[in-house]
């Protein structure tokens, strides 16, 4: 089931899928973005969003690779 879903996502990506975000970020995350732009880690605010989504995807991939169940790893994942 999941393999079929991943194939569909891959096809959509190759077909040029697009998502528009129209939002305002405030507080500490906004400060981080402005600081990263100032020191050259990101080129633009949209670049910051793309990089954040890539990092989040990598984090989810790492979590999916961990064994499941109620053990030591389970408590670590939920922040207990």
Buried (B, 14 or more C-beta within 10 A) or exposed (E): EEEEEEEEEEEEEEEEEEEEEEEEBEEEEEEBBEEBBEEEEBEEBEBBBEBBEEEEEEEEEEEEEEEEEEEEEEEEEEEE
